[in-house]
Amino acid sequence: MAIMALSLVDGQKADSISIYDRGLAYGDGCFTTALIIDGEVAMLAQHLNRLVVQSQQLGLPKFDINALKVSMSEISAGINIGIVKVIITCGSGGRGYSRHGAEQAKVIVSVYDYPKIYPQWQKHGISLGISEQKLGINPMLAGLKHLNRLEQVMLRAELDKRPEDDLLVCDINGSVIECCSANVFWLKAGEWQTPILNTAGVAGLMRANILLNNVEIQQGHYSLAQLDNIDAMFITNAILGIVPVKIFNGQPLDISRVKSIKAHA
Protein backbone atom coordinates (compact mmCIF):
# COMPACT_ATOMS: atom_id res chain seq x y z
CA MET A 1 0.00 0.00 0.00
CA ALA A 2 1.34 3.42 -0.93
CA ILE A 3 2.15 5.82 1.89
CA MET A 4 -0.05 8.89 1.98
CA ALA A 5 2.13 11.95 1.33
CA LEU A 6 2.97 13.59 4.63
CA SER A 7 5.53 16.17 5.64
CA LEU A 8 6.28 18.26 8.69
CA VAL A 9 7.99 21.64 8.69
CA ASP A 10 9.26 22.62 12.11
CA GLY A 11 6.95 20.02 13.62
CA GLN A 12 3.79 21.21 11.86
CA LYS A 13 2.02 19.62 8.89
CA ALA A 14 3.03 21.58 5.78
CA ASP A 15 4.14 21.00 2.20
CA SER A 16 5.85 24.31 1.42
CA ILE A 17 8.62 26.62 2.66
CA SER A 18 9.58 30.24 2.06
CA ILE A 19 11.01 31.14 -1.36
CA TYR A 20 13.74 32.93 0.63
CA ASP A 21 14.95 29.73 2.32
CA ARG A 22 18.71 29.32 1.88
CA GLY A 23 18.33 25.59 1.29
CA LEU A 24 16.46 26.45 -1.91
CA ALA A 25 18.66 29.38 -2.91
CA TYR A 26 22.11 27.94 -2.15
CA GLY A 27 21.77 24.33 -1.04
CA ASP A 28 22.70 25.66 2.40
CA GLY A 29 21.94 22.70 4.60
CA CYS A 30 22.22 18.94 5.07
CA PHE A 31 19.98 15.88 5.15
CA THR A 32 19.68 12.24 6.08
CA THR A 33 17.46 9.43 4.81
CA ALA A 34 16.38 6.62 7.13
CA LEU A 35 14.56 3.31 6.86
CA ILE A 36 11.24 2.80 8.63
CA ILE A 37 10.56 -0.77 9.81
CA ASP A 38 7.41 -1.69 11.76
CA GLY A 39 6.70 1.93 12.58
CA GLU A 40 10.17 2.69 13.96
CA VAL A 41 13.13 4.54 12.45
CA ALA A 42 16.11 2.22 12.00
CA MET A 43 19.42 3.58 13.29
CA LEU A 44 17.58 6.61 14.69
CA ALA A 45 20.35 7.68 17.06
CA GLN A 46 22.94 7.54 14.26
CA HIS A 47 20.79 9.62 11.93
CA LEU A 48 20.19 12.25 14.60
CA ASN A 49 23.89 12.37 15.44
CA ARG A 50 24.74 12.75 11.75
CA LEU A 51 22.44 15.77 11.46
CA VAL A 52 23.93 17.39 14.56
CA VAL A 53 27.53 16.80 13.45
CA GLN A 54 26.91 17.91 9.87
CA SER A 55 25.06 21.03 11.00
CA GLN A 56 27.99 21.93 13.25
CA GLN A 57 30.52 21.34 10.48
CA LEU A 58 28.52 23.49 8.08
CA GLY A 59 27.91 26.19 10.70
CA LEU A 60 24.12 25.98 10.50
CA PRO A 61 21.91 27.50 13.22
CA LYS A 62 21.07 25.10 16.04
CA PHE A 63 17.84 23.10 15.93
CA ASP A 64 15.86 21.25 18.61
CA ILE A 65 17.14 17.67 18.40
CA ASN A 66 14.49 16.37 20.83
CA ALA A 67 11.66 17.91 18.82
CA LEU A 68 13.13 16.38 15.66
CA LYS A 69 13.28 12.95 17.29
CA VAL A 70 9.59 13.26 18.20
CA SER A 71 8.69 14.36 14.65
CA MET A 72 10.58 11.44 13.08
CA SER A 73 8.93 8.95 15.43
CA GLU A 74 5.42 10.35 15.03
CA ILE A 75 5.54 10.54 11.23
CA SER A 76 6.84 6.95 11.03
CA ALA A 77 4.26 5.40 13.35
CA GLY A 78 2.02 2.84 11.66
CA ILE A 79 4.24 2.44 8.57
CA ASN A 80 5.34 -1.17 8.06
CA ILE A 81 8.19 -0.27 5.74
CA GLY A 82 9.06 3.09 4.27
CA ILE A 83 11.52 5.95 4.16
CA VAL A 84 11.77 9.08 6.28
CA LYS A 85 13.89 11.98 5.06
CA VAL A 86 15.05 14.89 7.21
CA ILE A 87 16.34 18.14 5.72
CA ILE A 88 17.97 20.83 7.83
CA THR A 89 18.35 24.18 6.07
CA CYS A 90 19.97 27.38 7.28
CA GLY A 91 16.53 28.99 7.16
CA SER A 92 15.57 32.24 5.51
CA GLY A 93 17.96 35.16 5.10
CA GLY A 94 18.77 38.10 2.91
CA ARG A 95 19.99 37.98 -0.66
CA GLY A 96 23.60 36.92 -1.20
CA TYR A 97 25.93 34.27 0.18
CA SER A 98 26.21 35.85 3.64
CA ARG A 99 24.15 34.14 6.32
CA HIS A 100 23.51 37.47 8.03
CA GLY A 101 19.90 37.45 9.21
CA ALA A 102 19.48 33.66 8.94
CA GLU A 103 19.20 32.78 12.62
CA GLN A 104 16.66 29.94 12.70
CA ALA A 105 17.21 26.56 11.04
CA LYS A 106 14.34 25.05 9.07
CA VAL A 107 13.59 21.37 9.82
CA ILE A 108 11.68 19.37 7.20
CA VAL A 109 10.58 15.77 7.80
CA SER A 110 8.83 13.73 5.11
CA VAL A 111 7.95 10.09 4.40
CA TYR A 112 8.11 8.09 1.17
CA ASP A 113 7.36 4.62 -0.14
CA TYR A 114 10.03 1.94 0.05
CA PRO A 115 11.15 0.97 -3.49
CA LYS A 116 9.60 -2.40 -4.40
CA ILE A 117 12.72 -3.46 -6.33
CA TYR A 118 15.06 -3.35 -3.31
CA PRO A 119 14.19 -6.77 -1.80
CA GLN A 120 14.85 -8.36 -5.19
CA TRP A 121 18.20 -6.58 -5.41
CA GLN A 122 19.15 -7.70 -1.91
CA LYS A 123 18.41 -11.33 -2.76
CA HIS A 124 19.59 -11.63 -6.36
CA GLY A 125 22.10 -8.79 -6.78
CA ILE A 126 22.41 -5.95 -9.28
CA SER A 127 24.34 -5.04 -12.40
CA LEU A 128 26.85 -2.22 -11.93
CA GLY A 129 28.33 -0.20 -14.76
CA ILE A 130 30.93 2.57 -14.84
CA SER A 131 29.81 6.18 -15.16
CA GLU A 132 31.14 8.32 -18.00
CA GLN A 133 31.06 11.32 -15.65
CA LYS A 134 33.55 12.24 -12.90
CA LEU A 135 33.11 13.75 -9.45
CA GLY A 136 34.93 16.93 -8.52
CA ILE A 137 37.45 17.16 -5.69
CA ASN A 138 36.03 19.00 -2.67
CA PRO A 139 37.75 18.27 0.67
CA MET A 140 35.70 21.01 2.39
CA LEU A 141 32.51 18.99 1.94
CA ALA A 142 33.82 15.44 1.44
CA GLY A 143 31.89 12.86 3.45
CA LEU A 144 28.98 15.19 4.24
CA LYS A 145 25.42 14.66 3.05
CA HIS A 146 24.90 18.32 2.20
CA LEU A 147 22.13 19.73 0.02
CA ASN A 148 24.34 20.45 -3.01
CA ARG A 149 23.47 17.33 -5.04
CA LEU A 150 23.76 18.44 -8.69
CA GLU A 151 26.53 15.93 -9.38
CA GLN A 152 24.26 13.13 -8.20
CA VAL A 153 21.33 14.49 -10.23
CA MET A 154 23.51 14.38 -13.35
CA LEU A 155 24.73 10.89 -12.52
CA ARG A 156 21.15 9.71 -12.07
CA ALA A 157 20.21 11.26 -15.42
CA GLU A 158 22.97 9.16 -17.01
CA LEU A 159 21.81 6.03 -15.18
CA ASP A 160 18.22 6.56 -16.36
CA LYS A 161 19.45 6.17 -19.95
CA ARG A 162 21.50 3.03 -19.32
CA PRO A 163 20.59 -0.64 -18.77
CA GLU A 164 22.51 -1.16 -15.52
CA ASP A 165 20.95 -0.93 -12.07
CA ASP A 166 23.60 1.51 -10.78
CA LEU A 167 26.89 3.11 -11.78
CA LEU A 168 30.32 3.25 -10.18
CA VAL A 169 31.76 6.77 -10.14
CA CYS A 170 35.36 7.99 -10.05
CA ASP A 171 36.69 11.45 -9.26
CA ILE A 172 38.52 13.63 -11.80
CA ASN A 173 41.82 12.08 -10.69
CA GLY A 174 40.59 8.59 -11.54
CA SER A 175 40.04 7.34 -7.99
CA VAL A 176 37.00 5.15 -7.37
CA ILE A 177 34.61 6.96 -4.99
CA GLU A 178 31.06 5.57 -4.80
CA CYS A 179 27.89 4.77 -6.75
CA CYS A 180 25.07 7.17 -7.63
CA SER A 181 23.64 7.05 -4.10
CA ALA A 182 25.49 4.27 -2.31
CA ASN A 183 28.92 3.33 -1.01
CA VAL A 184 30.82 0.43 -2.55
CA PHE A 185 33.00 -2.42 -1.28
CA TRP A 186 34.78 -5.21 -3.19
CA LEU A 187 36.77 -8.37 -2.52
CA LYS A 188 40.10 -8.89 -4.25
CA ALA A 189 42.77 -11.50 -3.48
CA GLY A 190 41.04 -12.36 -0.21
CA GLU A 191 40.85 -8.74 1.04
CA TRP A 192 37.78 -6.53 1.30
CA GLN A 193 38.44 -2.96 0.20
CA THR A 194 36.55 0.35 -0.01
CA PRO A 195 37.46 3.90 -1.08
CA ILE A 196 38.59 6.40 1.51
CA LEU A 197 36.34 9.46 1.26
CA ASN A 198 38.53 12.43 2.22
CA THR A 199 38.24 14.36 -1.05
CA ALA A 200 34.80 13.43 -2.43
CA GLY A 201 31.77 11.27 -1.78
CA VAL A 202 29.32 10.70 1.06
CA ALA A 203 30.37 8.73 4.13
CA GLY A 204 27.20 6.70 4.65
CA LEU A 205 25.96 5.39 8.00
CA MET A 206 25.78 1.80 6.75
CA ARG A 207 29.34 2.17 5.47
CA ALA A 208 30.38 3.26 8.97
CA ASN A 209 28.60 0.27 10.55
CA ILE A 210 30.22 -2.15 8.12
CA LEU A 211 33.69 -0.75 8.78
CA LEU A 212 33.08 -0.94 12.54
CA ASN A 213 31.92 -4.56 12.44
CA ASN A 214 34.40 -5.79 9.83
CA VAL A 215 37.72 -4.33 10.97
CA GLU A 216 39.68 -6.25 8.36
CA ILE A 217 38.31 -4.08 5.53
CA GLN A 218 40.97 -1.83 4.01
CA GLN A 219 40.34 1.80 3.02
CA GLY A 220 42.43 3.50 0.38
CA HIS A 221 42.65 5.27 -2.97
CA TYR A 222 41.95 2.81 -5.78
CA SER A 223 41.88 3.22 -9.56
CA LEU A 224 39.49 1.37 -11.86
CA ALA A 225 42.43 -0.75 -13.03
CA GLN A 226 42.80 -2.05 -9.47
CA LEU A 227 39.27 -3.44 -9.67
CA ASP A 228 40.23 -5.85 -12.44
CA ASN A 229 39.71 -9.49 -11.45
CA ILE A 230 37.78 -8.78 -8.26
CA ASP A 231 35.91 -11.74 -6.76
CA ALA A 232 32.86 -10.06 -5.19
CA MET A 233 31.33 -6.62 -4.66
CA PHE A 234 28.41 -4.94 -2.91
CA ILE A 235 26.85 -1.51 -2.57
CA THR A 236 25.22 -0.16 0.56
CA ASN A 237 23.31 2.69 2.16
CA ALA A 238 20.87 3.06 5.05
CA ILE A 239 17.86 2.22 2.85
CA LEU A 240 19.35 -0.51 0.66
CA GLY A 241 21.19 -2.35 3.38
CA ILE A 242 23.74 -4.63 1.69
CA VAL A 243 23.13 -5.36 -2.00
CA PRO A 244 25.50 -7.72 -3.81
CA VAL A 245 26.74 -6.94 -7.32
CA LYS A 246 26.18 -9.89 -9.66
CA ILE A 247 27.70 -8.21 -12.74
CA PHE A 248 30.34 -5.48 -12.68
CA ASN A 249 31.17 -3.85 -16.00
CA GLY A 250 30.11 -7.05 -17.78
CA GLN A 251 32.03 -9.36 -15.43
CA PRO A 252 29.99 -11.93 -13.43
CA LEU A 253 30.73 -11.95 -9.69
CA ASP A 254 30.05 -14.40 -6.86
CA ILE A 255 27.28 -12.89 -4.74
CA SER A 256 27.60 -15.64 -2.11
CA ARG A 257 30.88 -14.12 -0.90
CA VAL A 258 28.99 -11.06 0.35
CA LYS A 259 27.17 -13.08 3.03
CA SER A 260 30.23 -12.90 5.30
CA ILE A 261 29.87 -9.13 5.74
CA LYS A 262 28.22 -7.94 8.95
CA ALA A 263 26.14 -4.78 8.79
CA HIS A 264 25.50 -4.74 12.55
CA ALA A 265 27.16 -6.21 15.63
URKAWO-V293675 format. One line per field, one symbol per residue. burial: # if it has 9 or more other ideal C-beta (glycine too) atoms within 8 Angstrom, else .. A space follows every 50 residues. Layout:
burial = ???
//
This chain:
burial = ..#..####.......#...###....#########..######.###.# ##.##..#.##.#.#.#######.##..#..############.....#. .#..########.#...#..##..#####.#.#.#.#....#.#.##... ##.###.##....#.######...######.#######...####.#.## ###########.##..#....###..#..###################.. ..#.#.##..#.#..
//
